[in-house]
Amino acid sequence: MQTSAVQSPPDRRQAHEAARLGKRLRHAVGRAIADYHMIEDGDRVMVCLSGGKDSWTLLDLLLSLQAKAPVRFELVAVNLDQKQPGFPAHVIPDYCRARGVPFRAIEQDTWSVVQRVVPEGKTYCGLCSRLRRGALYAFAEREGFTRIALGHHRDDILATFFLNLFHGGTLKAMPPKLLADDGRHVVIRPLAYCREDEIADYAAQRGFPLIPCNLCGSQENLQRRQVRKMLDQWEREHPGRSEIMFRALCNVAPSQLADPEWFDFASLGSRENASRADAHAWLRGEDPRRRADE
């Protein structure tokens, strides 16, 4: 007797929820790309793959959008092999090959450099990220990529904002689109509107071959980790707060802050400027008193 292939009600509900989650994430990525003009016709996009949930989700969603996009662009998956002990170098190329995704590997022993330079007890992230960024930028320039896609999501952006606020004394975060300091590289973050918990659920549903980062994963006292704990607690106590804070980053009012470089406070209500404006009005044959009455 043959068994029925019909899904049970719980299975159907799970499939329905999975489909809704995928649709929601694809919509969020598409909206971010459109809002910030991340990808244009003819772009060659380097998708940086670390093997974590975020970068796998980024690649998967970009592949899905590429098939239906109104513009033509190329996607190439690129992994930086930092020569960490025990790193399974075959996992990423094997998966990309199975999906038919063009793949390139960069080999650079940043592991030894970080281990040698960073004092014991200090965090690796600052130096590691600089070395990684330099390697990726150099490769992108050699290979003619026009966009560098990173897997940072909404919660990464919020955490960076509070890190800069608490420890750097600046109001800045990770922008969804960035022109590098050298002016030669455009960095995009298509997951900017995506929540980390939904990315984790999506990665689990899709069965991506996740590779943990053993270089910094054991450092429990990272400032970023402490900020994330704070944000998670806020979200538990006040659901929706993270979304409100992210919207605030997209809705900046420079005149309501205190940076004279971004708003002309000097001329605001200045008597000297008002007198100069009146003089110009007289020269034009206008009566500034009548203008004031109006």
Secondary structure as the mmCIF struct_conf table of DSSP 4:
data_model
#
loop_
_struct_conf.conf_type_id
_struct_conf.id
_struct_conf.beg_label_comp_id
_struct_conf.beg_label_asym_id
_struct_conf.beg_label_seq_id
_struct_conf.end_label_comp_id
_struct_conf.end_label_asym_id
_struct_conf.end_label_seq_id
HELX_LH_PP_P HELX_LH_PP_P1 GLN A 2 SER A 4
HELX_LH_PP_P HELX_LH_PP_P2 VAL A 6 SER A 8
HELX_RH_AL_P HELX_RH_AL_P1 PRO A 9 ASP A 35
TURN_TY1_P TURN_TY1_P1 TYR A 36 HIS A 37
TURN_TY1_P TURN_TY1_P2 ASP A 41 GLY A 42
STRN STRN1 ARG A 44 CYS A 48
BEND BEND1 GLY A 51 GLY A 52
HELX_RH_AL_P HELX_RH_AL_P2 LYS A 53 GLN A 66
TURN_TY1_P TURN_TY1_P3 ALA A 67 LYS A 68
BEND BEND2 PRO A 70 VAL A 71
STRN STRN2 GLU A 74 ASP A 81
TURN_TY1_P TURN_TY1_P4 PRO A 85 GLY A 86
TURN_TY1_P TURN_TY1_P5 ALA A 89 HIS A 90
HELX_RH_AL_P HELX_RH_AL_P3 VAL A 91 ARG A 99
TURN_TY1_P TURN_TY1_P6 GLY A 100 GLY A 100
STRN STRN3 PHE A 103 GLU A 107
HELX_RH_AL_P HELX_RH_AL_P4 THR A 110 VAL A 117
BEND BEND3 VAL A 118 VAL A 118
HELX_LH_PP_P HELX_LH_PP_P3 PRO A 119 PRO A 119
TURN_TY1_P TURN_TY1_P7 GLU A 120 GLY A 121
BEND BEND4 LYS A 122 LYS A 122
BEND BEND5 TYR A 124 TYR A 124
HELX_RH_AL_P HELX_RH_AL_P5 CYS A 125 GLU A 143
TURN_TY1_P TURN_TY1_P8 GLY A 144 GLY A 144
BEND BEND6 THR A 146 THR A 146
STRN STRN4 ARG A 147 ALA A 149
HELX_RH_AL_P HELX_RH_AL_P6 ARG A 154 LEU A 163
HELX_RH_PI_P HELX_RH_PI_P1 ASN A 164 GLY A 168
BEND BEND7 PRO A 176 PRO A 176
STRN STRN5 LYS A 177 LEU A 179
TURN_TY1_P TURN_TY1_P9 ASP A 181 ASP A 182
BEND BEND8 GLY A 183 ARG A 184
STRN STRN6 VAL A 186 ILE A 188
TURN_TY1_P TURN_TY1_P10 PRO A 190 TYR A 193
HELX_RH_AL_P HELX_RH_AL_P7 GLU A 196 ARG A 206
TURN_TY1_P TURN_TY1_P11 GLY A 207 GLY A 207
TURN_TY1_P TURN_TY1_P12 ASN A 214 SER A 218
TURN_TY1_P TURN_TY1_P13 GLU A 220 ASN A 221
HELX_RH_AL_P HELX_RH_AL_P8 GLN A 223 GLU A 237
BEND BEND9 HIS A 238 HIS A 238
TURN_TY1_P TURN_TY1_P14 PRO A 239 GLY A 240
HELX_RH_AL_P HELX_RH_AL_P9 ARG A 241 LEU A 249
TURN_TY1_P TURN_TY1_P15 CYS A 250 CYS A 250
BEND BEND10 ASN A 251 ASN A 251
HELX_RH_3T_P HELX_RH_3T_P1 PRO A 254 GLN A 256
BEND BEND11 LEU A 257 LEU A 257
TURN_TY1_P TURN_TY1_P16 PRO A 260 TRP A 262
BEND BEND12 PHE A 263 PHE A 263
TURN_TY1_P TURN_TY1_P17 ALA A 266 GLY A 269
HELX_RH_AL_P HELX_RH_AL_P10 ARG A 271 LEU A 283
TURN_TY1_P TURN_TY1_P18 ARG A 284 GLY A 285
HELX_RH_AL_P HELX_RH_AL_P11 PRO A 288 ASP A 293
#
